[in-house]
Amino acid sequence: LALAQRGSRVALYDLRELLERADGPLPWTDLLSAVAAIGDAECLEPLSRIHARLPGTPDALARHLADAFRAIVTREKVTARSPVAKKIAKRWPDAWREIMDRNGN
């Protein structure tokens, strides 16, 4: 998280790798805060996969994941028509809508 707050490219590469391998308990709050700070469009697909695999996720974690996802979408100017969004829609049909519609409730 500290490296991410400094805009470290190394932190970004480490985050991407961690998201790709995410399986089991992780320090989700710090991880998702770092992803929100420096994540790029390449992080959206693993976040969608994580979202789809965590149907019984505590609401706070799901909200934090959605916040990180939306932060990347906004910063990277990703639209529903972009290639990454189309790929997400194909693999996890409801993920884009569910995450983007999540309003913090």
C-alpha positions as CSV (number, residue, x, y, z in Angstrom):
1,L,0.0,0.0,0.0
2,A,2.8,2.4,0.8
3,L,4.5,1.8,-2.5
4,A,1.2,2.2,-4.3
5,Q,0.6,5.5,-2.6
6,R,3.9,6.6,-4.1
7,G,2.8,5.5,-7.6
8,S,5.4,2.7,-7.8
9,R,5.3,0.7,-11.0
10,V,6.8,-2.3,-9.2
11,A,3.9,-2.2,-6.8
12,L,1.5,-2.3,-9.8
13,Y,3.3,-5.3,-11.2
14,D,3.1,-7.0,-7.8
15,L,-0.6,-6.2,-7.4
16,R,-1.4,-7.6,-10.9
17,E,0.4,-10.8,-10.0
18,L,-1.3,-11.1,-6.6
19,L,-4.7,-10.5,-8.1
20,E,-4.1,-13.2,-10.7
21,R,-3.2,-15.7,-8.1
22,A,-5.7,-14.5,-5.4
23,D,-7.0,-17.7,-3.8
24,G,-7.7,-17.7,-0.1
25,P,-7.5,-15.2,2.7
26,L,-5.6,-12.0,1.9
27,P,-5.3,-8.6,3.5
28,W,-8.1,-7.4,1.3
29,T,-8.5,-3.9,2.7
30,D,-4.9,-2.9,2.0
31,L,-4.8,-4.8,-1.3
32,L,-7.9,-3.2,-2.7
33,S,-6.8,0.3,-1.4
34,A,-3.5,-0.2,-3.3
35,V,-5.4,-1.4,-6.4
36,A,-7.7,1.7,-6.2
37,A,-4.7,3.9,-6.0
38,I,-2.6,2.6,-8.9
39,G,-4.5,-0.2,-10.6
40,D,-4.9,-0.1,-14.3
41,A,-7.2,-1.7,-16.9
42,E,-5.3,-5.0,-16.6
43,C,-6.5,-5.3,-13.0
44,L,-10.2,-5.2,-14.0
45,E,-10.4,-8.8,-15.3
46,P,-8.9,-10.4,-12.1
47,L,-11.1,-8.1,-9.9
48,S,-14.2,-9.4,-11.9
49,R,-13.0,-13.0,-11.4
50,I,-12.6,-12.4,-7.7
51,H,-16.1,-10.7,-7.5
52,A,-17.6,-13.7,-9.2
53,R,-15.9,-16.2,-6.9
54,L,-17.0,-14.4,-3.7
55,P,-20.8,-14.7,-3.8
56,G,-21.1,-14.9,0.0
57,T,-18.7,-12.0,0.5
58,P,-19.2,-9.7,3.4
59,D,-20.9,-6.6,2.2
60,A,-18.0,-4.3,3.3
61,L,-15.5,-6.4,1.2
62,A,-17.8,-6.4,-1.8
63,R,-18.2,-2.6,-1.5
64,H,-14.4,-2.1,-1.3
65,L,-13.9,-4.3,-4.3
66,A,-16.5,-2.3,-6.3
67,D,-14.9,1.0,-5.2
68,A,-11.5,-0.2,-6.4
69,F,-13.0,-1.4,-9.7
70,R,-14.8,1.9,-10.3
71,A,-11.7,3.9,-9.4
72,I,-9.8,2.1,-12.2
73,V,-12.6,2.5,-14.7
74,T,-12.8,6.2,-14.0
75,R,-9.1,6.8,-14.0
76,E,-8.4,4.7,-17.1
77,K,-11.6,5.9,-18.9
78,V,-12.8,2.4,-19.5
79,T,-16.3,2.2,-21.0
80,A,-18.6,-0.8,-21.5
81,R,-17.5,-0.8,-25.1
82,S,-13.8,-1.2,-24.4
83,P,-12.1,-4.5,-25.1
84,V,-11.6,-5.3,-21.4
85,A,-15.2,-4.6,-20.6
86,K,-16.4,-6.8,-23.4
87,K,-14.1,-9.6,-22.2
88,I,-15.4,-9.3,-18.7
89,A,-19.0,-9.3,-20.0
90,K,-18.3,-12.5,-21.9
91,R,-16.7,-14.4,-19.0
92,W,-18.7,-13.0,-16.1
93,P,-21.9,-11.7,-17.7
94,D,-23.2,-9.9,-14.6
95,A,-20.0,-8.7,-13.1
96,W,-19.7,-5.3,-14.9
97,R,-23.3,-4.3,-14.2
98,E,-23.2,-5.5,-10.6
99,I,-19.9,-3.8,-9.8
100,M,-20.7,-0.6,-11.5
101,D,-24.2,-0.4,-10.1
102,R,-23.1,-1.0,-6.6
103,N,-23.7,2.3,-4.8
104,G,-22.2,1.6,-1.4
105,N,-25.3,0.2,0.1
